[in-house]
Amino acid sequence: MSTLSTSLPGGTWTLGDLTVTRFGYGTMQLAGPGVMGPPADHDSALAVLREVIDLGITHIDTADAYGPRVTNQLIREALHPYPESLHIVTKVGAIRDEQGGWPPARKPEDLRRAVHENLEALGLEVLDLVNLRLGDARGPRPGSLAEPFEALAELQQQGLIRHLGVSNATPEQVAEAQAIAPIVCVQNMYNLAYRQDDALIDELAEEGIAYVPFFPLGGFSPLQSSALSAIAARLDATPMSVALAWLLQRSPNILLIPGTSSVAHLRENVAGAGLSLSDEELTELDKIGH
Ligand SMILES: NC(=O)c1ccc[n+]([C@@H]2O[C@H](COP(=O)([O-])OP(=O)(O)OC[C@H]3O[C@@H](n4cnc5c(N)ncnc54)[C@H](OP(=O)(O)O)[C@@H]3O)[C@@H](O)[C@H]2O)c1
């Protein structure tokens, strides 16, 4: 197992046998508008990815559907050959249509193709962690994941994937996946104002499984709350900093993958996530999502 010392807020977490910084980075904001096409500024996108490494971040979240194929190619252009400590997490199970929609693609042959496309785009022989993305743009949807998850477990047995996870999943689907093959993370929507998975996070923490919230800053509609703004003003911090610090303090198994297309925002987010929130502030913040 690799060891990693970091001065990043939150320290490290171990995904299976892979040690990552709890402060990670999500690439979705690097693609063009609507997560379609190339970035407005190619060089700035590469600069953000290089800054991720310079800051000591060792967890990058991506998907071949971003662009599509745009963010994986940017990662490869900016960072290949990759530092040994870097772990790139991707997801399969959705593709893009011409209108920018995210139709599911979860037949075993779709997943095999997606895994090979990710390997090729990223220039890797093995993918460190692949999440099966379930549900749809509205969120998780009930239903069995057996067929697609068994297909991914087979690709893992063939040596193409180190670890598996699920995304946009219901608690029942998380349990169903675990009965098929071990998972090391669940990636679902969660933030200060959207607390659907509170119970799931605590259960996963007891099992040593990571919970990776997507839209930690609210995603396409940034978090807005007068209570959050008031606490941030009192702490002389930004609402974004408070939202990230709150997630790190919420549970030790929470890993951050905030997205940004800006080097300045990336630096701000790293600095801000280290904010120490008192019990009183945590209680006040807890009320926002309840
Ligand atoms: N599994 C799934 O289905 C799924 C779905 C969505 C996302 N994801 C993953 O989750 C990651 C995070 O989600 P996300 O990027 O959509 O949303 P997010 O992290 O909640 O928020 C990103 C937004 O916040 C802005 N932002 C970031 N830092 C800021 C700062 N310091 N000040 C002001 N604005 C700031 C960004 O704009 P700027 O670019 O201007 O900084 C961007 O508009 C994605 O990158 C992706 O890897 C997964």
PDBQT file of the ligand as one rigid body, heavy atoms in Angstrom, charges set to zero:
ROOT
HETATM    1  N1  LIG A 301     -21.739  11.130 -10.729  1.00  0.00    +0.000 N 
HETATM    2  C1  LIG A 301     -22.436  12.072 -11.302  1.00  0.00    +0.000 C 
HETATM    3  O1  LIG A 301     -23.526  11.832 -11.832  1.00  0.00    +0.000 OA
HETATM    4  C2  LIG A 301     -21.879  13.470 -11.314  1.00  0.00    +0.000 A 
HETATM    5  C3  LIG A 301     -22.737  14.542 -11.651  1.00  0.00    +0.000 A 
HETATM    6  C4  LIG A 301     -22.212  15.811 -11.618  1.00  0.00    +0.000 A 
HETATM    7  C5  LIG A 301     -20.894  16.031 -11.271  1.00  0.00    +0.000 A 
HETATM    8  N2  LIG A 301     -20.073  14.979 -10.968  1.00  0.00    +0.000 N 
HETATM    9  C6  LIG A 301     -18.662  15.213 -10.554  1.00  0.00    +0.000 C 
HETATM   10  O2  LIG A 301     -18.667  16.075  -9.435  1.00  0.00    +0.000 OA
HETATM   11  C7  LIG A 301     -17.763  17.152  -9.649  1.00  0.00    +0.000 C 
HETATM   12  C8  LIG A 301     -18.228  18.375  -8.892  1.00  0.00    +0.000 C 
HETATM   13  O3  LIG A 301     -19.455  18.837  -9.412  1.00  0.00    +0.000 OA
HETATM   14  P1  LIG A 301     -19.578  20.196 -10.248  1.00  0.00    +0.000 P 
HETATM   15  O4  LIG A 301     -18.232  20.631 -10.711  1.00  0.00    +0.000 OA
HETATM   16  O5  LIG A 301     -20.625  20.007 -11.253  1.00  0.00    +0.000 OA
HETATM   17  O6  LIG A 301     -20.215  21.201  -9.202  1.00  0.00    +0.000 OA
HETATM   18  P2  LIG A 301     -19.646  21.933  -7.888  1.00  0.00    +0.000 P 
HETATM   19  O7  LIG A 301     -18.286  21.466  -7.538  1.00  0.00    +0.000 OA
HETATM   20  O8  LIG A 301     -20.718  21.869  -6.873  1.00  0.00    +0.000 OA
HETATM   21  O9  LIG A 301     -19.614  23.450  -8.378  1.00  0.00    +0.000 OA
HETATM   22  C9  LIG A 301     -18.895  23.883  -9.477  1.00  0.00    +0.000 C 
HETATM   23  C10 LIG A 301     -19.309  25.326  -9.737  1.00  0.00    +0.000 C 
HETATM   24  O10 LIG A 301     -18.853  26.150  -8.675  1.00  0.00    +0.000 OA
HETATM   25  C11 LIG A 301     -18.050  27.202  -9.203  1.00  0.00    +0.000 C 
HETATM   26  N3  LIG A 301     -16.953  27.429  -8.248  1.00  0.00    +0.000 N 
HETATM   27  C12 LIG A 301     -16.021  26.553  -7.820  1.00  0.00    +0.000 A 
HETATM   28  N4  LIG A 301     -15.198  27.127  -6.924  1.00  0.00    +0.000 NA
HETATM   29  C13 LIG A 301     -15.607  28.421  -6.799  1.00  0.00    +0.000 A 
HETATM   30  C14 LIG A 301     -15.144  29.533  -6.037  1.00  0.00    +0.000 A 
HETATM   31  N5  LIG A 301     -14.105  29.417  -5.214  1.00  0.00    +0.000 N 
HETATM   32  N6  LIG A 301     -15.812  30.700  -6.153  1.00  0.00    +0.000 NA
HETATM   33  C15 LIG A 301     -16.868  30.828  -6.974  1.00  0.00    +0.000 A 
HETATM   34  N7  LIG A 301     -17.352  29.820  -7.735  1.00  0.00    +0.000 NA
HETATM   35  C16 LIG A 301     -16.731  28.609  -7.650  1.00  0.00    +0.000 A 
HETATM   36  C17 LIG A 301     -17.552  26.725 -10.542  1.00  0.00    +0.000 C 
HETATM   37  O11 LIG A 301     -17.330  27.817 -11.398  1.00  0.00    +0.000 OA
HETATM   38  P3  LIG A 301     -15.853  28.208 -11.927  1.00  0.00    +0.000 P 
HETATM   39  O12 LIG A 301     -15.512  27.226 -13.002  1.00  0.00    +0.000 OA
HETATM   40  O13 LIG A 301     -16.029  29.606 -12.403  1.00  0.00    +0.000 OA
HETATM   41  O14 LIG A 301     -14.936  28.118 -10.741  1.00  0.00    +0.000 OA
HETATM   42  C18 LIG A 301     -18.720  25.867 -11.014  1.00  0.00    +0.000 C 
HETATM   43  O15 LIG A 301     -19.699  26.672 -11.641  1.00  0.00    +0.000 OA
HETATM   44  C19 LIG A 301     -17.749  17.313 -11.161  1.00  0.00    +0.000 C 
HETATM   45  O16 LIG A 301     -16.638  18.062 -11.606  1.00  0.00    +0.000 OA
HETATM   46  C20 LIG A 301     -17.786  15.880 -11.610  1.00  0.00    +0.000 C 
HETATM   47  O17 LIG A 301     -16.466  15.349 -11.605  1.00  0.00    +0.000 OA
HETATM   48  C21 LIG A 301     -20.561  13.709 -10.974  1.00  0.00    +0.000 A 
ENDROOT
TORSDOF 0
